């Protein structure tokens, strides 16, 4: 077993396009859950709407990626309004139920055979990133010694990490403004905020919209990373992985989702490659574990690690325990 190659591969993935997607999704959830106390279990729905808008703008309407991007983010705003209007005046668990159901309804509808002529069914949409690929300034593979990426992956990473930086700066500015302080107050005790004359419903809606739009950017990066977009890209586990990244890094911390996404995706790939190589080289005998079982060990160990983290450090690695005072009403 080559530990050097194993570490290099894991680091490539931890900084690569997929980690960026989970990072952006987790930043959006940080606005919802970390700062406002909203339980959004349908972040994958916002990602799907924006991702399909980018692909559909080119393949269906023969437009540009820029138009698809704008339309996708606007549709994320509309989706947030549709989800928030009937639920944000109620308890937090109603929002959780509605968002996870809505995300799955949208995904199953998009992938239905009835719309296969438009959205490609389960195969999705392809061949829409020609303009983005043509703008790639990298002409050859990027080699940094221990890690290396293809020219296209490097271009996606450049755009993706730039978006992450812009979103983090935006969140940093917002949460240090009076608006951000109201959000934190709503998370801790919304009745007290309401007694001061603040429109709690309006602030929650604004937070839901902003977090949903950032989640939409994660969907755009999903479509650019894969040069395709399909229903399977936005399954429910995408939202749960984003929550895992958020909890590892620490909620209500600007850079918590960034650190959490890098650590989470590094561990997933390192453990997956380690157990795969260990079973192939018979370092782990087949009577203990076969190759199929080895592929599941990364999730088992990561899950156990997350459980221990929530027991002994529930605020996450970089979080603050005082930020956990969530009001679930």
N, C-alpha and C positions, 0 to 999 in steps of 0.2 A: 504494500500500500504506500503510495506516494503522498505524504502529508503536505508537501509543498504545493503540488498540483491541486490537492483537495482544498487547501486554504485559498489558493489563487482563484479557483473556480467559484468558491463561495463568496469571496470578496467581489468578484466581477458581478455576480448576481445581486449582492447586497447594494451595489451602487448603480445597477443597471436599470433598464426601462420598467421592469415589473415592480421593483421597489419604489420607483417614482409614483406609479399608479396607486399603490397602497398608501404612500405618503400623502398624496393629494386627497385621497378619500378620507384618510384619518384626520387631516387638517379640517376638512368640512365637518366631520363628526365632533371634532374638538370644539367648534363653535356651537354645535347643537348640545352635546352632552357635557363637555368639560366646562364651558363657560355659562351655559343657560340651563342645563339640567334636562334637556329634551331627549327622550329616548327614540331616536330614529333608527329603526332596523331595516330601512329600505334604501340605504345609500346606493345600492346597486341599481335601483330604478332611475335615479338621477344620472348615473353614469351611462346607463343604456340609452336614455333619451338623447343625451348629448352625442354619444358615440354614433348612434344611428343617424343623427342629423348631419354629422360630418360626411358619413358615407353616402347617405341618401341625397344630399345636395349635389354631389358629383354624378352618381350613377342614375338617379331618377330624374333630377331636374336639370342636369347638365350645367350646373353652376360651379362655383369655386369652393375650396375648403374654407375660405374666410367667411363666405355667406353661411355655410353649414355651421361654422363655429358660433356665429352670432345667433342664428336661429336656435341652435342647440341650447345655448345659455338662456335665451328667452323662454324656451320651453321648460327649462328647469325652474325658472321663476313661476311659470304657470302651474307646474306640477306641485311646487311648494305651496302655492295658494290653495290649490284644490285639496291638498292633504291637510293643510293647517286650518282652513276656515271651519270645518266641522269638528275639529278635535282639540284645538289649542285652548278652548275654554273649559275643557274637561280634564280629567286626571291624566297623568303622564302615560299610563299604560294604554290608554285609548290611542294615542299617537303611535306607540310601538306596534300595536295590532294593525292599525290602518296602513302604516308605512311598509311593513313587511308583506302584507297582503297586496298592496298596490304594486310593489316592485315585482312580485311574482305574477300578478295579472298582466302587467305590461309585457313581461318577458314571454309568457305563454302566448299572448296575443300576437306579438311580433313574429314568433316562431311558428305560428299556425300555418297549416297547409293552404288555408284560404287566402293568405297574403303572400304566398311564396313567390308569385310573379312580381311582387313589388319589393319585398324585404328578403327574398331568398330563402324563406323557411328556416330550417335548422342549419343550413349551410351559410346563411348570412349574406353579407355584401362584400365584394372584393373589387380590386382594380380602381381605386379612387385616390391614391396618394401620389399620382404621377407628378403633380406640381410640387408637393412637399419634397419628394425624392430629388427632383431637379434642383431644388434650392440648397441641397446638401453641400456645404463647403469642404467636407472631408473627401479626399480622393483615394485614400488607402486606409488600411487597418490601423487603428490607434494602439500602439504597444507601449505600455508603461513598465515593462519588466514582469512583475508578478501578475499583473492584470492586463488584459487586452480585449478590445471590442472591435467589431466590424465597423466600417465607415458609416453605415446607416444607423447602427445602434448608438454610435458616438453622437450623431446628429440628433437622434431622438433624446438622448441624455442631455445634450446641451439645451434643447428647448425645454425639456421636462424639469431639470433642476433650476432653470431660470424661472419657470412658473412657480416652483416651490419657494424660491427666494422671494418672489413678488408677493405670494400669498402670505408668507410668514411676516414680511414687512407690513402688509395690510392688517393682519391680525394684531401685530404688536402695536400699531398705531390706534386701531379701534379699541382695543381693550384697555388702553391708557387714557381714553377719552371718557367724558361723562356718560356717553352711550354704553361703553363697555362696563363701566362700574354699575350701571343699572342692570345689565345682564347678570353680573355676578350676584347682585342683590336678589334678583328674581330666583336664581338657583338656590340661594340660601333660605329665603323666606319671601315668597311672592305676596303674601298677605300684607306684610310690612311695607313693601314697595307700593302696593295698591293703596294703602292708607295714606301714603304721601302724595297721592294724586297722579301717579304714573299709570299710563295705559299698558298694563302688563301684556295683554293680548297682542297689542301692536308690536311691542318689543320682541315677543316670542316669534311673531310672524316674520319680522325682519331678520332675526337670527336664523330661522328655518330657511329663508330665501338665500341668505349669504352662504350658509353651509352647503345648501343644495347646489348652488352655482359652482362652488369649489369642487364638489363631488362631480359635477358635470365636466370640469376640466380633467378629472381623472378618467372619465369616459372617453374624452377626446384623445388623451394619451394612449388609452387602450387601443383605439382604432389605428393610431399612427404606429404604435409598436408592432402590431401584428399585420399591418397593411390589409386588415380585414376586420369585420365586426359581425358577431353572431350572438344568438341568445345564450349559448353556453358560456360566453365570456362574462356574463353578468348574473351568475347564479347567486343564491343566497349566501353561500360561503364567502363571497367577495366582501360583503358587508361585515361578516364575523371576523375575517382576517384583518380588515381595517380597524375594527374595534380592538383586536388583539394588539396590533401595532400601537394604538393609542394608549392602551392600558400598560403596556411594557414601558413606553417612554414616559408616560405621566400625563394625565388629563390636566387641562387648564394651564398648560405650559406651551409657549409659542413653539419651541423646538422639540417638545415631547414627541409629537407624531413623527417628526423627521428621524430622530434617534431611534424611536420604536420601530419604524418601518425598516430601517437598515439592520437593526439587531434581529428583528423577527425573520426577515428574508435571508439573512446570513445563516441563522440557526437552521431554518427549514432546509436550505440547500446543503449545508455542511453535514447535518445529520442524515439526510437522504443519501448523499454520495458516500458517506462513511459506511453506513450499513449495507449499501449496495455493493461496495467494493469488498467489505468484510465477508459477505456471504459468497461472492464470486471467488475470492482467494481462499476460501475455507478457513479464514481466521475465526469465523463463527460457524461451527458445524451445522450441517443441514438438519440434524435431529433437534437442534435448538431453534433454528429459524431458517426458512427458505427465502428465496429472492422476493417472492410476492409479499411475504410477511415483513421483510426488511423495508419495503416501500412505505409501510404504515408506521414504522417506528418513529419517524421524524415527527409525526403528528402526536403520537402518544407521549413522547418525551417533552415536546414543546407544551402540550397541554398540562402535563404534570408540573413543569416549570412555571407555567402561568398560575396554576393553583397555589403553588408555594409562594409565588410573588404576591398574590392577593391576600394570603394569610399573614405573611411576615412584613410585607411592604405594600399595602393596598394602594398607596398613592403612585406606584410605579417607580422606576429607577430614578427619574429626575423630578418627580412630582412633589407636591407639598400636601401633607396630610390635612391641612386646614381647608384645602380645596374640595374635600369630599363631602361637605355639608350640602347634600342635594335634597331638594324638596320634591317629592314624587307625587304631589297632589295635582 
